[in-house]
Every structure is written in structure tokens, then in C-alpha cells.
């Protein structure tokens, strides 16, 4: 869990090339406890998805575009 001044992000990393329903379970549980959070699943796939209020983002893309001067919320809008 990452706390920011204006947001809460919950990030799960999976060593898989495909997103499976069971990969989303911990993030769905987090949404139930923290409905204001932004859940993010990082995985080895190639496609960015937004399903059931959960961002599924290729880890290479996430790390390659991450910049210390920008927040995660701005990054997700790209």
C-alpha cells in the first residue's frame, strides 16, 4: 500500500503474462476495505487493462514511465 497526499494506491506484482481472476482477488478485497484506493496489478503481459476498477499494467511500462516528479494518479491518466 502506498499513501500519497491525495490518494491511496494498492499495488500487487504477479509473475505472470496473463491476468487471471484469482490474481485480482487481493485487490478486490482491498477495494472493499478501502473504496477510495486505486488498485494496480503489475504483471509481465503487454496490454494495459482497466477491469472491475482495477488497473492491470505491464510492469515494464509502469517502471519505464515512472518519474519521481509525477504522481501515480497523473501516470494512470496517460
PyMOL Python script that loads the backbone (N, CA, C, O; Angstrom):
from pymol import cmd

cmd.read_pdbstr("""\
ATOM      1  N   UNK A   1       0.856  -1.166   0.000  1.00  0.00           N
ATOM      2  CA  UNK A   1       0.000   0.000   0.000  1.00  0.00           C
ATOM      3  C   UNK A   1       0.902   1.229   0.000  1.00  0.00           C
ATOM      4  O   UNK A   1       1.863   1.307   0.766  1.00  0.00           O
ATOM      5  N   UNK A   2       0.587   2.178  -0.857  1.00  0.00           N
ATOM      6  CA  UNK A   2       1.346   3.422  -0.962  1.00  0.00           C
ATOM      7  C   UNK A   2       0.381   4.563  -0.678  1.00  0.00           C
ATOM      8  O   UNK A   2      -0.656   4.683  -1.330  1.00  0.00           O
ATOM      9  N   UNK A   3       0.717   5.383   0.273  1.00  0.00           N
ATOM     10  CA  UNK A   3      -0.102   6.539   0.622  1.00  0.00           C
ATOM     11  C   UNK A   3       0.504   7.785   0.008  1.00  0.00           C
ATOM     12  O   UNK A   3       1.717   7.988   0.066  1.00  0.00           O
ATOM     13  N   UNK A   4      -0.328   8.606  -0.573  1.00  0.00           N
ATOM     14  CA  UNK A   4       0.093   9.900  -1.070  1.00  0.00           C
ATOM     15  C   UNK A   4      -0.717  10.976  -0.373  1.00  0.00           C
ATOM     16  O   UNK A   4      -1.614  10.677   0.416  1.00  0.00           O
ATOM     17  N   UNK A   5      -0.405  12.201  -0.659  1.00  0.00           N
ATOM     18  CA  UNK A   5      -1.125  13.310  -0.040  1.00  0.00           C
ATOM     19  C   UNK A   5      -2.601  13.286  -0.411  1.00  0.00           C
ATOM     20  O   UNK A   5      -3.461  13.633   0.399  1.00  0.00           O
ATOM     21  N   UNK A   6      -2.888  12.870  -1.651  1.00  0.00           N
ATOM     22  CA  UNK A   6      -4.268  12.917  -2.133  1.00  0.00           C
ATOM     23  C   UNK A   6      -4.857  11.559  -2.499  1.00  0.00           C
ATOM     24  O   UNK A   6      -5.990  11.488  -2.976  1.00  0.00           O
ATOM     25  N   UNK A   7      -4.102  10.476  -2.283  1.00  0.00           N
ATOM     26  CA  UNK A   7      -4.605   9.175  -2.751  1.00  0.00           C
ATOM     27  C   UNK A   7      -3.943   8.017  -2.010  1.00  0.00           C
ATOM     28  O   UNK A   7      -2.937   8.181  -1.321  1.00  0.00           O
ATOM     29  N   UNK A   8      -4.544   6.847  -2.179  1.00  0.00           N
ATOM     30  CA  UNK A   8      -4.005   5.587  -1.672  1.00  0.00           C
ATOM     31  C   UNK A   8      -3.924   4.636  -2.857  1.00  0.00           C
ATOM     32  O   UNK A   8      -4.908   4.451  -3.573  1.00  0.00           O
ATOM     33  N   UNK A   9      -2.760   4.031  -3.068  1.00  0.00           N
ATOM     34  CA  UNK A   9      -2.578   3.051  -4.126  1.00  0.00           C
ATOM     35  C   UNK A   9      -2.233   1.713  -3.488  1.00  0.00           C
ATOM     36  O   UNK A   9      -1.415   1.643  -2.571  1.00  0.00           O
ATOM     37  N   UNK A  10      -2.850   0.680  -3.971  1.00  0.00           N
ATOM     38  CA  UNK A  10      -2.510  -0.668  -3.535  1.00  0.00           C
ATOM     39  C   UNK A  10      -1.963  -1.381  -4.766  1.00  0.00           C
ATOM     40  O   UNK A  10      -2.652  -1.521  -5.776  1.00  0.00           O
ATOM     41  N   UNK A  11      -0.711  -1.829  -4.663  1.00  0.00           N
ATOM     42  CA  UNK A  11      -0.010  -2.410  -5.806  1.00  0.00           C
ATOM     43  C   UNK A  11       0.338  -3.861  -5.507  1.00  0.00           C
ATOM     44  O   UNK A  11       0.942  -4.174  -4.481  1.00  0.00           O
ATOM     45  N   UNK A  12      -0.056  -4.743  -6.426  1.00  0.00           N
ATOM     46  CA  UNK A  12       0.278  -6.164  -6.353  1.00  0.00           C
ATOM     47  C   UNK A  12       1.088  -6.496  -7.597  1.00  0.00           C
ATOM     48  O   UNK A  12       0.743  -6.069  -8.699  1.00  0.00           O
ATOM     49  N   UNK A  13       2.161  -7.254  -7.426  1.00  0.00           N
ATOM     50  CA  UNK A  13       3.013  -7.659  -8.542  1.00  0.00           C
ATOM     51  C   UNK A  13       2.880  -9.164  -8.728  1.00  0.00           C
ATOM     52  O   UNK A  13       3.021  -9.930  -7.775  1.00  0.00           O
ATOM     53  N   UNK A  14       2.608  -9.583  -9.966  1.00  0.00           N
ATOM     54  CA  UNK A  14       2.467 -11.005 -10.282  1.00  0.00           C
ATOM     55  C   UNK A  14       3.440 -11.384 -11.391  1.00  0.00           C
ATOM     56  O   UNK A  14       3.604 -10.647 -12.362  1.00  0.00           O
ATOM     57  N   UNK A  15       4.078 -12.524 -11.242  1.00  0.00           N
ATOM     58  CA  UNK A  15       4.999 -13.042 -12.244  1.00  0.00           C
ATOM     59  C   UNK A  15       4.204 -13.903 -13.229  1.00  0.00           C
ATOM     60  O   UNK A  15       4.344 -15.125 -13.269  1.00  0.00           O
ATOM     61  N   UNK A  16       3.371 -13.229 -14.018  1.00  0.00           N
ATOM     62  CA  UNK A  16       2.518 -13.914 -14.989  1.00  0.00           C
ATOM     63  C   UNK A  16       2.355 -13.025 -16.212  1.00  0.00           C
ATOM     64  O   UNK A  16       2.395 -11.799 -16.110  1.00  0.00           O
ATOM     65  N   UNK A  17       2.173 -13.650 -17.366  1.00  0.00           N
ATOM     66  CA  UNK A  17       1.956 -12.895 -18.600  1.00  0.00           C
ATOM     67  C   UNK A  17       0.474 -12.654 -18.871  1.00  0.00           C
ATOM     68  O   UNK A  17       0.123 -11.857 -19.741  1.00  0.00           O
ATOM     69  N   UNK A  18      -0.395 -13.339 -18.130  1.00  0.00           N
ATOM     70  CA  UNK A  18      -1.843 -13.213 -18.319  1.00  0.00           C
ATOM     71  C   UNK A  18      -2.517 -12.915 -16.985  1.00  0.00           C
ATOM     72  O   UNK A  18      -2.157 -13.484 -15.955  1.00  0.00           O
ATOM     73  N   UNK A  19      -3.486 -12.030 -17.016  1.00  0.00           N
ATOM     74  CA  UNK A  19      -4.246 -11.700 -15.812  1.00  0.00           C
ATOM     75  C   UNK A  19      -5.355 -12.733 -15.649  1.00  0.00           C
ATOM     76  O   UNK A  19      -6.156 -12.951 -16.558  1.00  0.00           O
ATOM     77  N   UNK A  20      -5.389 -13.356 -14.493  1.00  0.00           N
ATOM     78  CA  UNK A  20      -6.412 -14.353 -14.186  1.00  0.00           C
ATOM     79  C   UNK A  20      -7.314 -13.810 -13.079  1.00  0.00           C
ATOM     80  O   UNK A  20      -6.884 -12.951 -12.309  1.00  0.00           O
ATOM     81  N   UNK A  21      -8.547 -14.288 -12.982  1.00  0.00           N
ATOM     82  CA  UNK A  21      -9.454 -13.802 -11.933  1.00  0.00           C
ATOM     83  C   UNK A  21      -8.864 -13.922 -10.527  1.00  0.00           C
ATOM     84  O   UNK A  21      -9.071 -13.034  -9.699  1.00  0.00           O
ATOM     85  N   UNK A  22      -8.140 -14.995 -10.245  1.00  0.00           N
ATOM     86  CA  UNK A  22      -7.558 -15.163  -8.909  1.00  0.00           C
ATOM     87  C   UNK A  22      -6.462 -14.139  -8.613  1.00  0.00           C
ATOM     88  O   UNK A  22      -6.167 -13.869  -7.449  1.00  0.00           O
ATOM     89  N   UNK A  23      -5.855 -13.567  -9.658  1.00  0.00           N
ATOM     90  CA  UNK A  23      -4.849 -12.519  -9.455  1.00  0.00           C
ATOM     91  C   UNK A  23      -5.485 -11.236  -8.936  1.00  0.00           C
ATOM     92  O   UNK A  23      -4.822 -10.434  -8.279  1.00  0.00           O
ATOM     93  N   UNK A  24      -6.764 -11.042  -9.225  1.00  0.00           N
ATOM     94  CA  UNK A  24      -7.471  -9.819  -8.837  1.00  0.00           C
ATOM     95  C   UNK A  24      -8.071  -9.890  -7.430  1.00  0.00           C
ATOM     96  O   UNK A  24      -8.446  -8.859  -6.873  1.00  0.00           O
ATOM     97  N   UNK A  25      -8.168 -11.079  -6.852  1.00  0.00           N
ATOM     98  CA  UNK A  25      -8.831 -11.240  -5.551  1.00  0.00           C
ATOM     99  C   UNK A  25      -8.284 -10.336  -4.450  1.00  0.00           C
ATOM    100  O   UNK A  25      -9.069  -9.679  -3.767  1.00  0.00           O
ATOM    101  N   UNK A  26      -6.946 -10.278  -4.250  1.00  0.00           N
ATOM    102  CA  UNK A  26      -6.474  -9.410  -3.160  1.00  0.00           C
ATOM    103  C   UNK A  26      -6.797  -7.938  -3.391  1.00  0.00           C
ATOM    104  O   UNK A  26      -7.019  -7.190  -2.439  1.00  0.00           O
ATOM    105  N   UNK A  27      -6.824  -7.526  -4.650  1.00  0.00           N
ATOM    106  CA  UNK A  27      -7.145  -6.132  -4.946  1.00  0.00           C
ATOM    107  C   UNK A  27      -8.637  -5.858  -4.757  1.00  0.00           C
ATOM    108  O   UNK A  27      -9.012  -4.772  -4.316  1.00  0.00           O
ATOM    109  N   UNK A  28      -9.481  -6.819  -5.081  1.00  0.00           N
ATOM    110  CA  UNK A  28     -10.916  -6.665  -4.828  1.00  0.00           C
ATOM    111  C   UNK A  28     -11.188  -6.562  -3.329  1.00  0.00           C
ATOM    112  O   UNK A  28     -12.026  -5.771  -2.895  1.00  0.00           O
ATOM    113  N   UNK A  29     -10.474  -7.367  -2.543  1.00  0.00           N
ATOM    114  CA  UNK A  29     -10.626  -7.304  -1.085  1.00  0.00           C
ATOM    115  C   UNK A  29     -10.170  -5.943  -0.568  1.00  0.00           C
ATOM    116  O   UNK A  29     -10.791  -5.381   0.334  1.00  0.00           O
ATOM    117  N   UNK A  30      -9.096  -5.416  -1.132  1.00  0.00           N
ATOM    118  CA  UNK A  30      -8.612  -4.091  -0.725  1.00  0.00           C
ATOM    119  C   UNK A  30      -9.628  -3.013  -1.059  1.00  0.00           C
ATOM    120  O   UNK A  30      -9.818  -2.075  -0.284  1.00  0.00           O
ATOM    121  N   UNK A  31     -10.283  -3.139  -2.207  1.00  0.00           N
ATOM    122  CA  UNK A  31     -11.326  -2.175  -2.582  1.00  0.00           C
ATOM    123  C   UNK A  31     -12.487  -2.209  -1.600  1.00  0.00           C
ATOM    124  O   UNK A  31     -13.091  -1.177  -1.309  1.00  0.00           O
ATOM    125  N   UNK A  32     -12.798  -3.394  -1.090  1.00  0.00           N
ATOM    126  CA  UNK A  32     -13.883  -3.499  -0.116  1.00  0.00           C
ATOM    127  C   UNK A  32     -13.519  -2.769   1.175  1.00  0.00           C
ATOM    128  O   UNK A  32     -14.375  -2.139   1.797  1.00  0.00           O
ATOM    129  N   UNK A  33     -12.247  -2.853   1.580  1.00  0.00           N
ATOM    130  CA  UNK A  33     -11.796  -2.196   2.805  1.00  0.00           C
ATOM    131  C   UNK A  33     -11.474  -0.715   2.603  1.00  0.00           C
ATOM    132  O   UNK A  33     -11.676   0.097   3.505  1.00  0.00           O
ATOM    133  N   UNK A  34     -10.976  -0.372   1.426  1.00  0.00           N
ATOM    134  CA  UNK A  34     -10.557   0.997   1.111  1.00  0.00           C
ATOM    135  C   UNK A  34     -11.158   1.410  -0.232  1.00  0.00           C
ATOM    136  O   UNK A  34     -10.442   1.437  -1.233  1.00  0.00           O
ATOM    137  N   UNK A  35     -12.440   1.730  -0.281  1.00  0.00           N
ATOM    138  CA  UNK A  35     -13.084   2.041  -1.562  1.00  0.00           C
ATOM    139  C   UNK A  35     -12.492   3.254  -2.274  1.00  0.00           C
ATOM    140  O   UNK A  35     -12.702   3.429  -3.474  1.00  0.00           O
ATOM    141  N   UNK A  36     -11.764   4.080  -1.556  1.00  0.00           N
ATOM    142  CA  UNK A  36     -11.158   5.262  -2.181  1.00  0.00           C
ATOM    143  C   UNK A  36      -9.798   4.964  -2.818  1.00  0.00           C
ATOM    144  O   UNK A  36      -9.208   5.846  -3.443  1.00  0.00           O
ATOM    145  N   UNK A  37      -9.295   3.742  -2.669  1.00  0.00           N
ATOM    146  CA  UNK A  37      -7.960   3.415  -3.175  1.00  0.00           C
ATOM    147  C   UNK A  37      -7.964   3.200  -4.690  1.00  0.00           C
ATOM    148  O   UNK A  37      -9.011   3.005  -5.308  1.00  0.00           O
ATOM    149  N   UNK A  38      -6.765   3.242  -5.264  1.00  0.00           N
ATOM    150  CA  UNK A  38      -6.555   2.886  -6.657  1.00  0.00           C
ATOM    151  C   UNK A  38      -5.766   1.583  -6.674  1.00  0.00           C
ATOM    152  O   UNK A  38      -4.573   1.588  -6.371  1.00  0.00           O
ATOM    153  N   UNK A  39      -6.405   0.467  -7.022  1.00  0.00           N
ATOM    154  CA  UNK A  39      -5.699  -0.812  -7.047  1.00  0.00           C
ATOM    155  C   UNK A  39      -4.978  -1.015  -8.382  1.00  0.00           C
ATOM    156  O   UNK A  39      -5.537  -0.753  -9.447  1.00  0.00           O
ATOM    157  N   UNK A  40      -3.733  -1.482  -8.309  1.00  0.00           N
ATOM    158  CA  UNK A  40      -2.915  -1.678  -9.501  1.00  0.00           C
ATOM    159  C   UNK A  40      -2.289  -3.068  -9.452  1.00  0.00           C
ATOM    160  O   UNK A  40      -1.666  -3.442  -8.458  1.00  0.00           O
ATOM    161  N   UNK A  41      -2.457  -3.827 -10.525  1.00  0.00           N
ATOM    162  CA  UNK A  41      -1.802  -5.114 -10.680  1.00  0.00           C
ATOM    163  C   UNK A  41      -0.698  -4.937 -11.722  1.00  0.00           C
ATOM    164  O   UNK A  41      -0.976  -4.577 -12.866  1.00  0.00           O
ATOM    165  N   UNK A  42       0.538  -5.186 -11.334  1.00  0.00           N
ATOM    166  CA  UNK A  42       1.653  -5.161 -12.272  1.00  0.00           C
ATOM    167  C   UNK A  42       1.938  -6.596 -12.683  1.00  0.00           C
ATOM    168  O   UNK A  42       2.011  -7.491 -11.841  1.00  0.00           O
ATOM    169  N   UNK A  43       2.100  -6.808 -13.987  1.00  0.00           N
ATOM    170  CA  UNK A  43       2.323  -8.165 -14.487  1.00  0.00           C
ATOM    171  C   UNK A  43       3.217  -8.124 -15.720  1.00  0.00           C
ATOM    172  O   UNK A  43       3.517  -7.044 -16.228  1.00  0.00           O
ATOM    173  N   UNK A  44       3.652  -9.298 -16.212  1.00  0.00           N
ATOM    174  CA  UNK A  44       4.591  -9.383 -17.322  1.00  0.00           C
ATOM    175  C   UNK A  44       3.937  -9.309 -18.696  1.00  0.00           C
ATOM    176  O   UNK A  44       4.622  -9.472 -19.706  1.00  0.00           O
ATOM    177  N   UNK A  45       2.658  -9.071 -18.758  1.00  0.00           N
ATOM    178  CA  UNK A  45       1.950  -9.001 -20.038  1.00  0.00           C
ATOM    179  C   UNK A  45       2.293  -7.748 -20.821  1.00  0.00           C
ATOM    180  O   UNK A  45       3.181  -6.989 -20.433  1.00  0.00           O
ATOM    181  N   UNK A  46       1.596  -7.534 -21.913  1.00  0.00           N
ATOM    182  CA  UNK A  46       1.869  -6.408 -22.807  1.00  0.00           C
ATOM    183  C   UNK A  46       0.721  -5.399 -22.891  1.00  0.00           C
ATOM    184  O   UNK A  46       0.887  -4.326 -23.471  1.00  0.00           O
ATOM    185  N   UNK A  47      -0.434  -5.728 -22.323  1.00  0.00           N
ATOM    186  CA  UNK A  47      -1.629  -4.899 -22.502  1.00  0.00           C
ATOM    187  C   UNK A  47      -2.045  -4.244 -21.198  1.00  0.00           C
ATOM    188  O   UNK A  47      -2.095  -4.892 -20.153  1.00  0.00           O
ATOM    189  N   UNK A  48      -2.344  -2.943 -21.269  1.00  0.00           N
ATOM    190  CA  UNK A  48      -2.889  -2.243 -20.105  1.00  0.00           C
ATOM    191  C   UNK A  48      -4.400  -2.447 -20.091  1.00  0.00           C
ATOM    192  O   UNK A  48      -5.076  -2.213 -21.093  1.00  0.00           O
ATOM    193  N   UNK A  49      -4.920  -2.883 -18.953  1.00  0.00           N
ATOM    194  CA  UNK A  49      -6.350  -3.151 -18.801  1.00  0.00           C
ATOM    195  C   UNK A  49      -6.902  -2.363 -17.621  1.00  0.00           C
ATOM    196  O   UNK A  49      -6.171  -2.021 -16.691  1.00  0.00           O
ATOM    197  N   UNK A  50      -8.188  -2.082 -17.669  1.00  0.00           N
ATOM    198  CA  UNK A  50      -8.884  -1.497 -16.522  1.00  0.00           C
ATOM    199  C   UNK A  50     -10.168  -2.299 -16.359  1.00  0.00           C
ATOM    200  O   UNK A  50     -11.140  -2.105 -17.089  1.00  0.00           O
ATOM    201  N   UNK A  51     -10.150  -3.202 -15.389  1.00  0.00           N
ATOM    202  CA  UNK A  51     -11.269  -4.105 -15.206  1.00  0.00           C
ATOM    203  C   UNK A  51     -11.702  -4.133 -13.747  1.00  0.00           C
ATOM    204  O   UNK A  51     -10.864  -4.225 -12.849  1.00  0.00           O
ATOM    205  N   UNK A  52     -12.987  -4.056 -13.513  1.00  0.00           N
ATOM    206  CA  UNK A  52     -13.545  -4.103 -12.164  1.00  0.00           C
ATOM    207  C   UNK A  52     -12.868  -3.095 -11.233  1.00  0.00           C
ATOM    208  O   UNK A  52     -12.578  -3.401 -10.077  1.00  0.00           O
ATOM    209  N   UNK A  53     -12.622  -1.890 -11.753  1.00  0.00           N
ATOM    210  CA  UNK A  53     -11.994  -0.786 -11.018  1.00  0.00           C
ATOM    211  C   UNK A  53     -10.521  -1.045 -10.686  1.00  0.00           C
ATOM    212  O   UNK A  53      -9.942  -0.354  -9.847  1.00  0.00           O
ATOM    213  N   UNK A  54      -9.919  -2.035 -11.342  1.00  0.00           N
ATOM    214  CA  UNK A  54      -8.523  -2.395 -11.089  1.00  0.00           C
ATOM    215  C   UNK A  54      -7.708  -2.134 -12.351  1.00  0.00           C
ATOM    216  O   UNK A  54      -8.076  -2.574 -13.441  1.00  0.00           O
ATOM    217  N   UNK A  55      -6.596  -1.413 -12.195  1.00  0.00           N
ATOM    218  CA  UNK A  55      -5.656  -1.209 -13.288  1.00  0.00           C
ATOM    219  C   UNK A  55      -4.731  -2.415 -13.362  1.00  0.00           C
ATOM    220  O   UNK A  55      -4.154  -2.816 -12.351  1.00  0.00           O
ATOM    221  N   UNK A  56      -4.585  -2.995 -14.544  1.00  0.00           N
ATOM    222  CA  UNK A  56      -3.632  -4.072 -14.802  1.00  0.00           C
ATOM    223  C   UNK A  56      -2.628  -3.515 -15.806  1.00  0.00           C
ATOM    224  O   UNK A  56      -2.974  -3.236 -16.954  1.00  0.00           O
ATOM    225  N   UNK A  57      -1.388  -3.359 -15.364  1.00  0.00           N
ATOM    226  CA  UNK A  57      -0.397  -2.629 -16.144  1.00  0.00           C
ATOM    227  C   UNK A  57       0.856  -3.487 -16.313  1.00  0.00           C
ATOM    228  O   UNK A  57       1.345  -4.061 -15.340  1.00  0.00           O
ATOM    229  N   UNK A  58       1.382  -3.581 -17.538  1.00  0.00           N
ATOM    230  CA  UNK A  58       2.648  -4.285 -17.722  1.00  0.00           C
ATOM    231  C   UNK A  58       3.745  -3.632 -16.873  1.00  0.00           C
ATOM    232  O   UNK A  58       3.909  -2.412 -16.884  1.00  0.00           O
ATOM    233  N   UNK A  59       4.477  -4.444 -16.154  1.00  0.00           N
ATOM    234  CA  UNK A  59       5.482  -3.923 -15.233  1.00  0.00           C
ATOM    235  C   UNK A  59       6.547  -3.116 -15.975  1.00  0.00           C
ATOM    236  O   UNK A  59       7.022  -2.106 -15.455  1.00  0.00           O
ATOM    237  N   UNK A  60       6.930  -3.544 -17.179  1.00  0.00           N
ATOM    238  CA  UNK A  60       7.933  -2.801 -17.955  1.00  0.00           C
ATOM    239  C   UNK A  60       7.440  -1.387 -18.275  1.00  0.00           C
ATOM    240  O   UNK A  60       8.196  -0.421 -18.170  1.00  0.00           O
ATOM    241  N   UNK A  61       6.186  -1.277 -18.661  1.00  0.00           N
ATOM    242  CA  UNK A  61       5.606   0.040 -18.960  1.00  0.00           C
ATOM    243  C   UNK A  61       5.555   0.901 -17.697  1.00  0.00           C
ATOM    244  O   UNK A  61       5.923   2.075 -17.718  1.00  0.00           O
ATOM    245  N   UNK A  62       5.102   0.307 -16.615  1.00  0.00           N
ATOM    246  CA  UNK A  62       4.988   1.034 -15.348  1.00  0.00           C
ATOM    247  C   UNK A  62       6.332   1.600 -14.911  1.00  0.00           C
ATOM    248  O   UNK A  62       6.437   2.789 -14.609  1.00  0.00           O
ATOM    249  N   UNK A  63       7.352   0.761 -14.874  1.00  0.00           N
ATOM    250  CA  UNK A  63       8.674   1.208 -14.420  1.00  0.00           C
ATOM    251  C   UNK A  63       9.327   2.152 -15.415  1.00  0.00           C
ATOM    252  O   UNK A  63      10.019   3.088 -15.014  1.00  0.00           O
ATOM    253  N   UNK A  64       9.118   1.921 -16.707  1.00  0.00           N
ATOM    254  CA  UNK A  64       9.722   2.771 -17.730  1.00  0.00           C
ATOM    255  C   UNK A  64       9.169   4.179 -17.758  1.00  0.00           C
ATOM    256  O   UNK A  64       9.867   5.109 -18.161  1.00  0.00           O
ATOM    257  N   UNK A  65       7.930   4.351 -17.338  1.00  0.00           N
ATOM    258  CA  UNK A  65       7.297   5.673 -17.393  1.00  0.00           C
ATOM    259  C   UNK A  65       7.198   6.349 -16.036  1.00  0.00           C
ATOM    260  O   UNK A  65       6.747   7.491 -15.940  1.00  0.00           O
ATOM    261  N   UNK A  66       7.611   5.659 -15.000  1.00  0.00           N
ATOM    262  CA  UNK A  66       7.541   6.219 -13.655  1.00  0.00           C
ATOM    263  C   UNK A  66       8.595   7.307 -13.493  1.00  0.00           C
ATOM    264  O   UNK A  66       9.754   7.114 -13.861  1.00  0.00           O
ATOM    265  N   UNK A  67       8.198   8.438 -12.949  1.00  0.00           N
ATOM    266  CA  UNK A  67       9.112   9.561 -12.758  1.00  0.00           C
ATOM    267  C   UNK A  67       8.873  10.152 -11.377  1.00  0.00           C
ATOM    268  O   UNK A  67       7.725  10.377 -10.994  1.00  0.00           O
ATOM    269  N   UNK A  68       9.943  10.408 -10.622  1.00  0.00           N
ATOM    270  CA  UNK A  68       9.780  10.901  -9.248  1.00  0.00           C
ATOM    271  C   UNK A  68       9.013  12.219  -9.137  1.00  0.00           C
ATOM    272  O   UNK A  68       8.397  12.481  -8.104  1.00  0.00           O
ATOM    273  N   UNK A  69       9.039  13.040 -10.163  1.00  0.00           N
ATOM    274  CA  UNK A  69       8.373  14.343 -10.095  1.00  0.00           C
ATOM    275  C   UNK A  69       6.877  14.257 -10.404  1.00  0.00           C
ATOM    276  O   UNK A  69       6.156  15.242 -10.249  1.00  0.00           O
ATOM    277  N   UNK A  70       6.411  13.087 -10.838  1.00  0.00           N
ATOM    278  CA  UNK A  70       4.997  12.928 -11.174  1.00  0.00           C
ATOM    279  C   UNK A  70       4.354  11.935 -10.225  1.00  0.00           C
ATOM    280  O   UNK A  70       4.993  10.974  -9.797  1.00  0.00           O
ATOM    281  N   UNK A  71       3.121  12.157  -9.902  1.00  0.00           N
ATOM    282  CA  UNK A  71       2.400  11.230  -9.042  1.00  0.00           C
ATOM    283  C   UNK A  71       1.848  10.058  -9.835  1.00  0.00           C
ATOM    284  O   UNK A  71       1.807  10.099 -11.065  1.00  0.00           O
ATOM    285  N   UNK A  72       1.428   9.026  -9.142  1.00  0.00           N
ATOM    286  CA  UNK A  72       0.853   7.863  -9.805  1.00  0.00           C
ATOM    287  C   UNK A  72      -0.473   8.186 -10.467  1.00  0.00           C
ATOM    288  O   UNK A  72      -0.792   7.617 -11.511  1.00  0.00           O
ATOM    289  N   UNK A  73      -1.244   9.076  -9.891  1.00  0.00           N
ATOM    290  CA  UNK A  73      -2.543   9.416 -10.469  1.00  0.00           C
ATOM    291  C   UNK A  73      -2.360  10.018 -11.858  1.00  0.00           C
ATOM    292  O   UNK A  73      -3.087   9.667 -12.787  1.00  0.00           O
ATOM    293  N   UNK A  74      -1.396  10.920 -12.006  1.00  0.00           N
ATOM    294  CA  UNK A  74      -1.129  11.518 -13.312  1.00  0.00           C
ATOM    295  C   UNK A  74      -0.650  10.456 -14.303  1.00  0.00           C
ATOM    296  O   UNK A  74      -1.006  10.489 -15.481  1.00  0.00           O
ATOM    297  N   UNK A  75       0.152   9.527 -13.819  1.00  0.00           N
ATOM    298  CA  UNK A  75       0.674   8.472 -14.683  1.00  0.00           C
ATOM    299  C   UNK A  75      -0.451   7.591 -15.224  1.00  0.00           C
ATOM    300  O   UNK A  75      -0.427   7.231 -16.401  1.00  0.00           O
ATOM    301  N   UNK A  76      -1.424   7.241 -14.407  1.00  0.00           N
ATOM    302  CA  UNK A  76      -2.501   6.354 -14.829  1.00  0.00           C
ATOM    303  C   UNK A  76      -3.398   7.009 -15.890  1.00  0.00           C
ATOM    304  O   UNK A  76      -4.041   6.301 -16.665  1.00  0.00           O
ATOM    305  N   UNK A  77      -3.451   8.318 -15.936  1.00  0.00           N
ATOM    306  CA  UNK A  77      -4.301   9.010 -16.899  1.00  0.00           C
ATOM    307  C   UNK A  77      -3.727   8.974 -18.304  1.00  0.00           C
ATOM    308  O   UNK A  77      -4.441   9.257 -19.266  1.00  0.00           O
ATOM    309  N   UNK A  78      -2.456   8.634 -18.442  1.00  0.00           N
ATOM    310  CA  UNK A  78      -1.817   8.627 -19.779  1.00  0.00           C
ATOM    311  C   UNK A  78      -2.405   7.575 -20.667  1.00  0.00           C
ATOM    312  O   UNK A  78      -1.987   7.433 -21.816  1.00  0.00           O
TER     313      UNK A  78
END
""", "prot")
cmd.dss("prot")
cmd.show_as("cartoon", "prot")
cmd.util.cbc("prot")
cmd.orient("prot")
